[in-house]
Amino acid sequence: MKLAWIMFGSVMSLLAIFAVWQNKNIRDENISSNSPQQYTANIFSDDRENSGLDSTGPEPIEPGNASLNAPAYTGTIPQPTLNDSIVAYGLSLMGTPYIAAGITRSGFDCSGFIHHIFSKYGIDVPHSSALLAEKGDAVNLNQVKKGDLLIFTGTT
């Protein structure tokens, strides 16, 4: 019977290790680098002035003269803003377990989740919902922006 429990414990340990390893790799898949990413766009429009893009790139391909080797647009495409990055990183952590007072990728509480995300981007925020509410500036609900924190009071 002792051997059965040892085998059971070994199998469960291996399954737990595999589950943690697999989840970590899935979460990290889209966050593999902190360096800026390069983007290239091809423009296939006759109306470059209304495209909102820099007009110094190659001229558009004339209708009837298109090819699969169209010139790449060489203008600048804006990188995601800090707020977009913060939200994207937060969304990538969905499914992380709740752990009271947790601040790591193995588990968070509500303020630990915020603390972890903002810390990744060099923004120091407290690990306390009450202190988060004190530190922030109140704004009207119609003025909130991506990355702002909504703190509810008077709830149980």
C-alpha positions as CSV (number, residue, x, y, z in Angstrom):
1,M,0.0,0.0,0.0
2,K,2.9,2.3,0.8
3,L,4.2,1.9,-2.8
4,A,0.8,2.8,-4.2
5,W,0.8,6.1,-2.3
6,I,4.4,6.9,-3.4
7,M,3.4,6.2,-7.0
8,F,0.3,8.4,-6.6
9,G,2.3,11.2,-5.1
10,S,4.9,11.0,-7.8
11,V,2.3,11.1,-10.6
12,M,0.5,14.1,-9.0
13,S,3.8,16.0,-8.6
14,L,4.7,15.4,-12.2
15,L,1.2,16.6,-13.3
16,A,1.5,19.7,-11.2
17,I,4.9,20.5,-12.5
18,F,3.7,20.0,-16.1
19,A,0.6,22.2,-15.5
20,V,2.7,25.1,-14.1
21,W,5.3,24.8,-16.8
22,Q,2.7,24.7,-19.6
23,N,0.7,27.7,-18.2
24,K,3.9,29.8,-17.8
25,N,4.9,29.2,-21.4
26,I,1.4,30.0,-22.7
27,R,1.4,33.3,-20.7
28,D,4.9,34.2,-21.8
29,E,4.3,33.4,-25.5
30,N,3.2,37.0,-26.4
31,I,5.5,38.7,-23.9
32,S,8.8,37.4,-25.0
33,S,10.7,40.7,-25.1
34,N,10.8,44.1,-23.5
35,S,12.4,45.6,-26.6
36,P,10.4,47.6,-29.1
37,Q,8.9,45.7,-31.9
38,Q,9.3,46.7,-35.6
39,Y,6.2,46.9,-37.8
40,T,5.9,47.0,-41.6
41,A,2.8,47.8,-43.5
42,N,2.0,47.6,-47.2
43,I,-0.1,50.3,-48.7
44,F,-2.4,49.4,-51.6
45,S,-4.4,52.6,-51.7
46,D,-4.6,55.2,-54.4
47,D,-5.5,57.7,-51.7
48,R,-2.3,58.1,-49.6
49,E,-3.3,61.6,-48.4
50,N,-6.4,60.2,-46.6
51,S,-4.7,57.1,-45.3
52,G,-3.3,59.0,-42.2
53,L,0.2,57.6,-42.9
54,D,3.4,59.4,-43.8
55,S,3.4,60.2,-47.5
56,T,7.2,59.9,-47.9
57,G,7.0,56.1,-48.6
58,P,6.9,54.5,-52.1
59,E,4.2,55.6,-54.4
60,P,1.1,53.4,-54.5
61,I,0.8,50.7,-57.1
62,E,-1.3,51.8,-60.0
63,P,-4.5,49.8,-60.7
64,G,-3.9,47.0,-63.2
65,N,-0.1,47.1,-62.5
66,A,-0.1,45.4,-59.1
67,S,2.3,42.5,-58.3
68,L,3.0,40.3,-55.4
69,N,6.3,42.1,-54.9
70,A,4.7,45.4,-53.9
71,P,7.1,47.8,-52.2
72,A,6.9,47.9,-48.4
73,Y,5.7,51.1,-46.7
74,T,8.7,52.6,-44.9
75,G,6.9,55.3,-42.8
76,T,6.4,55.2,-39.1
77,I,3.6,53.3,-37.4
78,P,3.1,54.4,-33.8
79,Q,4.0,51.8,-31.1
80,P,1.4,50.9,-28.6
81,T,1.1,53.4,-25.8
82,L,2.2,52.6,-22.2
83,N,-1.5,52.3,-21.2
84,D,-2.1,49.8,-24.0
85,S,0.9,47.8,-22.9
86,I,-0.3,47.8,-19.3
87,V,-3.7,46.5,-20.2
88,A,-2.4,43.9,-22.6
89,Y,0.0,42.5,-19.9
90,G,-2.9,42.5,-17.4
91,L,-5.1,40.6,-19.8
92,S,-2.3,38.1,-20.4
93,L,-2.4,37.2,-16.7
94,M,-6.1,36.2,-16.8
95,G,-6.5,32.8,-15.2
96,T,-3.7,33.3,-12.6
97,P,-4.9,31.9,-9.3
98,Y,-6.1,34.1,-6.4
99,I,-3.7,34.0,-3.5
100,A,-4.2,36.3,-0.5
101,A,-1.4,38.9,-0.3
102,G,0.0,37.4,-3.6
103,I,2.1,39.6,-5.8
104,T,3.7,37.1,-8.2
105,R,2.7,35.3,-11.4
106,S,2.0,32.2,-9.2
107,G,-1.0,34.1,-7.6
108,F,-2.3,37.5,-6.8
109,D,-4.9,39.3,-4.7
110,C,-6.6,42.3,-6.1
111,S,-4.0,44.9,-5.2
112,G,-1.1,42.5,-5.7
113,F,-2.3,42.1,-9.3
114,I,-2.2,45.8,-9.9
115,H,1.2,46.1,-8.0
116,H,2.7,43.3,-10.2
117,I,1.5,44.8,-13.5
118,F,2.5,48.4,-12.8
119,S,5.9,47.3,-11.4
120,K,6.7,45.6,-14.6
121,Y,6.6,49.0,-16.3
122,G,8.5,50.8,-13.5
123,I,5.5,52.4,-11.9
124,D,5.6,52.2,-8.1
125,V,2.1,51.6,-6.6
126,P,1.2,50.4,-3.1
127,H,0.1,46.8,-2.4
128,S,-3.1,47.9,-0.7
129,S,-6.5,48.8,-2.2
130,A,-7.0,51.6,0.4
131,L,-3.6,53.1,-0.4
132,L,-4.2,52.8,-4.1
133,A,-7.4,54.9,-3.6
134,E,-5.5,57.5,-1.6
135,K,-2.6,57.8,-4.0
136,G,-4.7,58.2,-7.1
137,D,-6.6,61.2,-8.4
138,A,-10.4,61.0,-8.7
139,V,-11.9,61.6,-12.1
140,N,-15.4,61.4,-13.5
141,L,-16.4,58.1,-14.8
142,N,-16.7,59.5,-18.4
143,Q,-13.1,60.6,-18.2
144,V,-11.4,57.3,-17.4
145,K,-8.8,56.1,-19.8
146,K,-7.2,52.7,-20.5
147,G,-5.0,51.8,-17.6
148,D,-6.9,53.8,-15.0
149,L,-8.0,52.0,-11.9
150,L,-11.6,51.9,-10.8
151,I,-11.9,51.6,-7.1
152,F,-15.3,50.8,-5.6
153,T,-16.1,51.9,-2.1
154,G,-19.0,50.9,0.2
155,T,-19.3,47.4,-1.2
156,T,-19.2,44.2,0.8
